[in-house]
Amino acid sequence: MDKQTSRELAAVGRRMYARGWAMGTSGNFSVVLSRRPLHLAITASSVAKGALSPADILECDDRGHVVGRRSGKPSAETLLHVEIVKRRGAGAVLHTHSVWSTMLSGQAEPAASKGPAGLAIEGYEMLKGLAGVTSHEHREFIPVLDNDQDMTRLARRVGETLEQQPDAHAFLLRRHGLYTWGAALGDAERHIEILEFLFETIGRTQAHADAVPRGSSWPS
């Protein structure tokens, strides 16, 4: 694994921490090193993201096993990164645990016969920051999956969801956080910024609407 990749991934992790999107040891981040065989550079498990360093970046294979000389335990959610890379051809995957994504994912109704659980976002100019989106009239559907400590089972559900929602740029784990990806690390980081902005906008708008008495106008 080249040192530049480790430095860039560690720097992204520290930026996520600074923005309040990966507090403590939460979150995990990866970059594809090779596709045949599939190897990822990924953050080690239980590492504080505010102090993330290149030494905390491991190389692992498509089974989540560490390869190379560096020792350590990769993120428990490595198999989810592998599944996303395989299904989307992504070059980088980022996972955050922000307040707003956690709250909104918890509000999403459970899946029903009418379709999967999720959050639909439309009408916002910021949507144009997502890869391939050219209009604010775009409707982005972000699936919400129930959390699970069985990573093999959860990875399988992630794969099924991504097959069912081919246009999705991200998904949420309920009361857990956001997963998004991109062709390269910079693209994935941009998606995090766009989606976290939208989550906060929606969350604050909902909170304001709940706080304004009926019959009042806004701004008052």
N, C-alpha and C positions, 0 to 999 in steps of 0.2 A: 504494500500500500504506500502510495507516494505521500510525502510529508505535506504537500500543498493541500491535498484533499482533507487530511486530518485537521489542518489549521482552519480551512474554510468552514468545515462542519462544526468545529468547536466554536468558532466565531458566531455562526448562526445561532447555536444554542444559547450563547451568552446574550445575544440580541433578543431572543425570545424571552429569556428571563427578565431582561431589563424592561420589556414592554408589559410584563405581568402575565405572560401567556404560558410560562413553564416554570412555575415556582417550585422551590425545593428540588426534589429529585424527579418531578413529573416530566412527562414528555419524552420523546425519542425521535431521532433524526438519522436519515441514511442517504447515501449516494451510491449509485451503481458503479462498481469498479470494472466488472467484466460481465458479459452475458453468457458466454459459452466457455467455461462453466459460469453460472451465475454467482458472483461474489459481491457482497455489499460492504461498504464502510458504514458502521453504525455505532451509535453511542452505547457505552457500557451501562449495565444495569446499576441502579441506586447511586448515581452520580449527581451531585448538586449542579444544576445547569448554570447557575450564576458563576461557578468556578470551573466550568468545563474547559479542558485543555486537550491538545492533540493526543496526549497519552491516554485519554479516556475514549478514544475512538478505536474500535476493533474491526477486524475483517472477518466476515463469516460467510458460510456457503448457504445454499438454498434450503438446508435443513436447520439453519440457525446455529451451526457449529462453528466455533472459532477456528480460523486457519492462520498460519503464519506463526511467528515467534512471540507475538504479544499475548500475554495472559490476561484473563478476566472473563467476566460473564456478560454476554451481549444482552440487550434489552429483552425482557420477557415477551415483548410483542414483535420480535423479529419476524416471525412467520407471517404477520399481517403485512409487513413491509414487502416480504417476498411475494405474497399473493398480489399486492397492488402492482408491483413491478411487472409480474408476469401477465396480468390482465390488461394493464394500461400501457405497457412499454415505457413506463416512467424512468427518468434518470435520477430522480431524487424524491424522497417521501419525508414529510414532516408531520409530527403529531404534537399538538398543543393541548393544554388543560386550562384554558381561560375561564374566568368567572361567567362570561356571557354565553360561551358555547355550552358550558355545563348546565346553566339554567335553562336555556332554550331547548336543549336536547331532552331535558327532563319534562318539559311541557308537551312535547310531541305526543300525539295520541298513539297508542299501540297499533300495530298493523292490523288491518281488517280485510274483509273480502273485497272491499272497493279498491284496495291498493296498499302498498307498503307505508309504514310510518315514515314521516319526514317533514322537512321544513321547506316551503316554497318561497322563493324570493324573486320579486319582479319589480320593474319600474325604477330601479336605482341606477344612476349613471356609473357608479363604481363597479357594476357588473361587467363593464367593458374591460376591466383589468384581468378577467379570466380568459384563458387561452381560447381563441376562436370566437369570442363573443364580440359583436360589433354594434350592438344597440342596447339602450337602456330598457327596451321593451322585452328583452330576453327574460325567460322564466327559468330560474335555476332551482332544480329540485335536489335537496340534500337529504339522502336517506338517513334514518336514525335506526341503528341496530342496538338491541339489548346487549349490555355488557356481559362478559363471560370470562371466567378464569381459566377455562379450558381453551388454550390458544389454538390447538389443532381444529377444534370444532368452530371456534370463532373465525379462524382464517377461511374455513370452508364457507361459512355464511357470508363473509366479506366477498369472496369470489363469486358466489351466487348473486349477491346484490349488484356487484359491478357488471355482471352479465345482463341483469335485468334493467339496469339503468345506465346504458352506454354513454349517455351525454353528461353524466354527473362528474363534476370536478372535485368532489369531496364526499365524505360521509361523516356522521357523528356517532359516537358510542354514547348511549344514554347515561347522563349524569357522570360523564367521563371526559370527553373532549373531542377534538377535531382531527381528522386525517385528511390531508390533501397532498398533491404531488405535482410534478412538472417535468418537462423534458430535461431540464437542468436544475441545479440547486437554486439559482436565482429566480427561475420561474416558480418553483415551489414556494419560495419565500414570499414572492409577490402574491401568490394565491392566499397564503396565510394572512397577509396584511389586508387584502381585499375582503376576505370572508370575516375576519375578526372585526373589521370596521362595520360591516353589515350586521353582524350579530349584535354588536353594541348599539348600533342605531335602532335596530328593531326592539331590543330589550329596553332601551331608554324611552322609546316612543310608547311602548306598552305600559311602562311604569308611570309615565306622565298621564296617559289616558285614564289609568286607574285612579290617579290622584286628583284629577280635575272633577269637581262636582257636576252632576248632570245639569244641563242648561247653561253651563259656563262656556265661554269661548276661549280659544287659545291662539295667540298669547292673551292673557288677561290684563 
